[in-house]
Amino acid sequence: MAQELARLKAEAGLGLQSVIENMTAGQLASLAIFGTVQTFTEGQRIIVRGDEPDGFYILLSGHVVVAVDDGRVISELGEGDVFGERGLLEGRGLPMTVAVTSADAEVLFMSARSFETLLQTVPAFAWEVWETAGRREFTRRHRSVIESSDARHGRREDSSPASAVE
């Protein structure tokens, strides 16, 4: 399944791109003004599935995994990647758990209010956030189709403990 998802992402041009990658120095300064740096340690959960969205996160250093209901890891994120936007954009409980897998991780955290302000005042930020959300939704829908097909054909993805967040 992972190979099929990688193929779909490549075909759709969904390579990894950070929300901050194409921003100017001035736009990046706006992010820094509105955010605070937070540090987390290995195994610590930054976001817990079902919690109300409280803000937007940019991973400055370290690595995290994103897991769904059953603890299955659906994504691994590294420096420059973002998370938390989906709950804020959709206005409902967070659909995943995000946990630190490196020794530690630093994030730039922006409150929901600051996130909304930046969406309204920094067009490049708003564009990249919506583009990221769209790419993730595309991948989520295709993953669902692939999993349904695998289930119908009796195939299962490896569910080893290393691929789950407890």
C-alpha atoms as one frame of an Amber mdcrd trajectory, in Angstrom:
protein
   0.000   0.000   0.000   2.799   2.472   0.857   4.309   1.970  -2.595   0.935
   2.612  -4.232   0.482   5.833  -2.228   3.967   7.020  -3.163   3.175   6.332
  -6.820  -0.124   8.253  -6.596   1.553  11.206  -4.893   4.313  11.291  -7.514
   1.803  11.147 -10.371  -0.220  13.966  -8.825   2.836  16.117  -8.151   2.318
  15.882  -4.413   5.940  15.870  -3.372   6.826  17.175   0.033   6.718  20.942
   0.172   6.635  23.061   3.285   4.148  25.854   3.838   7.113  28.122   4.567
   9.272  27.081   1.607   8.211  29.870  -0.765   7.685  32.651   1.786   9.749
  35.834   1.835  11.812  36.952   4.833   9.079  39.449   5.758   6.382  36.794
   5.635   8.519  34.457   7.750   8.997  37.281  10.262   5.201  37.548  10.524
   5.043  33.880  11.440   7.701  34.334  14.109   5.871  37.318  15.617   2.629
  35.364  15.887   4.170  32.141  17.180   5.964  30.687  20.168   8.576  27.947
  20.141   7.628  24.832  22.102   9.808  21.798  22.836   8.556  18.213  23.134
  10.390  14.994  24.009  10.351  11.523  22.466   7.000   9.798  22.840   5.192
  12.970  23.853   1.936  13.656  22.055   1.643  17.118  20.579  -1.898  16.582
  19.295  -4.339  13.957  20.543  -7.110  12.701  18.272 -10.505  14.104  19.215
  -9.181  17.173  21.049 -10.485  20.548  19.982  -8.013  22.310  17.660  -5.973
  24.861  19.571  -3.480  25.996  16.966  -1.182  25.436  14.038   2.279  23.872
  14.238   5.409  24.204  12.100   8.001  21.545  12.899  11.324  23.359  13.349
  13.406  20.322  14.311  12.933  16.642  15.044  10.523  14.067  13.678   6.909
  13.201  14.444   4.427  10.592  13.285   0.775  11.104  12.470  -1.554   8.252
  13.471  -5.281   7.597  13.065  -7.947   5.857  15.173  -6.373   2.424  15.390
  -2.869   3.791  16.048  -1.775   3.128  12.479   0.872   5.603  11.304  -0.236
   7.392   8.154   2.557   9.938   7.850   5.973  10.902   9.131   6.864  14.583
   9.298  10.219  16.361   9.500  11.700  19.829   9.617   9.546  22.456   7.882
   6.416  20.298   7.790   3.176  21.583   9.297   0.233  20.053  11.121  -2.914
  21.110  12.930  -4.358  23.058  10.007  -7.108  20.567   9.234  -8.889  20.924
  12.570  -8.689  24.716  12.354  -9.914  24.877   8.755 -12.746  22.404   9.349
 -13.683  23.723  12.798 -14.023  20.319  14.426 -12.127  17.869  16.614  -8.697
  16.804  15.480  -8.766  13.674  13.268  -5.333  12.327  14.256  -2.667  11.997
  16.933   0.783  13.516  16.390   3.633  12.142  18.522   7.380  12.833  18.684
   9.639  10.008  17.439  13.015  11.766  17.695  14.864  12.505  20.952  13.122
  15.875  20.961  11.248  18.183  18.630  10.734  21.929  18.440   7.670  23.496
  16.888   6.573  27.024  16.164   3.062  27.091  17.618   0.443  29.630  16.535
  -2.845  29.926  18.386  -6.070  29.488  16.434  -6.582  33.261  16.566  -3.091
  33.999  15.211  -3.554  31.343  12.515  -6.793  33.021  11.386  -5.116  36.446
  11.360  -2.257  35.140   9.217  -4.671  33.489   6.785  -6.336  36.873   6.300
  -3.208  39.049   6.136  -0.468  36.936   4.502  -1.736  35.639   1.136   1.291
  33.399   0.545   0.697  31.699   3.888  -3.017  31.220   3.174  -2.268  29.794
  -0.274   0.276  27.294   1.030  -1.959  26.206   3.928  -4.915  25.539   1.627
  -2.658  23.788  -0.878  -1.242  21.565   1.888  -4.738  20.761   3.143  -5.804
  19.864  -0.415  -2.810  17.576  -0.962  -3.485  15.794   2.319  -7.167  15.319
   1.517  -6.260  13.923  -1.900  -3.827  11.473  -0.319  -6.333  10.514   2.400
  -9.049   9.747  -0.150  -6.723   7.681  -2.329  -5.402   5.816   0.718  -9.002
   4.945   1.587  -9.625   3.618  -1.926  -6.452   1.519  -1.819  -7.267   0.133
   1.638 -10.781  -0.795   0.500  -9.353  -2.575  -2.521  -6.788  -4.402  -0.371
  -9.504  -5.499   2.065 -11.662  -6.860  -0.770  -8.703  -8.830  -2.082  -7.608
 -10.144   1.320  -4.408  -8.098   1.524  -3.368  -6.392   4.755  -0.666  -3.862
   5.499   1.919  -4.788   8.121   0.585  -3.794  11.527   3.781  -4.282  13.501
   4.194  -2.337  16.762   6.797  -0.087  15.117   4.105   1.281  12.829   1.663
   2.285  15.551   1.272   5.070  18.079  -0.184   3.891  21.370
